[in-house]
Amino acid sequence: MRVSLQVKYAAYLSLITLVFLFAGLILIPTIISGISLNQFLLTLGFYFIVNQVVLYLFYKGKKKDPKKSVLYTFSAVSAKFLFYLLFIVIYYLVTKNLSTGYLIVFFILYLAFTLFTVLIIVKALKTN
């Protein structure tokens, strides 16, 4: 039985999230100050959900005709950026605290999950 690429990459995303979860549980209390485990878990969970939505939008658009596929790809990448921007603004307004430790973790996660998403999109677009 062949597993669809969308399910395969969703599983990879879950695996990457688990790796970051375990790394965060080990590193945050010992190395990174200025961020609690609850803040880390909230941020990591948000990244996981946003990337699942982005992959869904991308693969939904990939099934459409080529003209709409470009629009879905663009909207998926744009939505990802806007969700992250909205998250950090709301997070700041609620907590009134963006420590250096939190910003470092936020941008490390942003870089890792963005790299993962871009690699998936590029690989999927190359196969067409």
N, C-alpha and C positions, 0 to 999 in steps of 0.2 A: 504494500500500500504506500503510495507516494504522498508525502506531507507537502502542503502548499508552502510556498516561500514566506507568505505572511505569517503562518503559524511557526515556521522554523525561526524566523527572525524575532518573533515575539518571545520565543523560548530563549534565544540568545540574549535578548534584552533583559529577561528575567534573571538569567545567569549573571550578567554584568551587574545588575542591581544587587544581587546577593553578594557578589564579591565586594562591591562598595559598602554594603551593609556590614559585613564582617570586618573589613578594613577600618571602617569608621568606628565600630564598637571597640576595636583594639587601640586605634591611634588617637581618637578624640580625647579620652580621659587622660592619656599620658603625654601627648605631644602638643596638641592644638588647644590653646586656651581661648576663652571668649565665645565658645559655642557649647551648648548643652546637647545631650543625646536627643532630646525631644526636638530641638531645632534641626538637628541633622536628619532625623527620621522624617520630619515634615518635608524638608527640602528634597530628600531622596525619593520619597513617595510621590511628590509633585513631579519630579523629573521622569519617573517611571510612567506615570499616567499621561503626561504630555507626549512622551515619545511613543507610547502605544497609540494615541490619537493621531499623531503625525504618520506613523506607519499605516494605520487604517486608511487615512485620507489618501496617502500616496498609492497604496495598492488598489483602492477603489478607483482612483483616476487612471491607473495603469490598465485597468480592464476596459476603460472607455475608448472612444476613438482618439487618434493621435492629437487632434486639436484640443480636446478637453483634457487630455492627459497632461499637457504642459500647464494648463491652468490649475489642475489639482496638485501637481508637484509644487508649483509656485505658492499656492495657498497653504500647503502643508508646511513648507519651510517658513513662510511668513507668519503663520499661526504659531509655530514653535517659538519664534523670536518674540512675538507679541505676548504670548502666555508667560514667558520668562520675565519679560520687562514688567508686565502687570503684577506678577508674583512678587518681585523684589520691591516694587513701589508699595504694594499693599502690606507686605511684611514690614517694611520700614515704618509705614503709618501706624501699624498696630503695635509694634514693639518699641519704636523710637530708638532702636539700637542696631546699628550695623557694625559690629566689631570687625577688626582686621582678620581674626580667625574665621569668622563666618564668611566674610567676603572671599577669603582664600578657598575655603571649602566650596562655596557657591560657584566660583569660576573654574575650579578643578572639575567639579561635576558637569558644569556647562560645557567645558572643553571635551571631556570624555564622551558625554552623551551626544553632542553635536558631531563629533568625529564618527561615532558609531552610525548615526543617522545618515550622514553624508556618504559614508562608505557603502551603506546598503543601497541608497538611492543611485549612486554612480554605478554600482555593480548591476543593479536591476536595469538601468538605462543602457548599459553596454550590451546586455543580452538581447535587446530588441533590435 
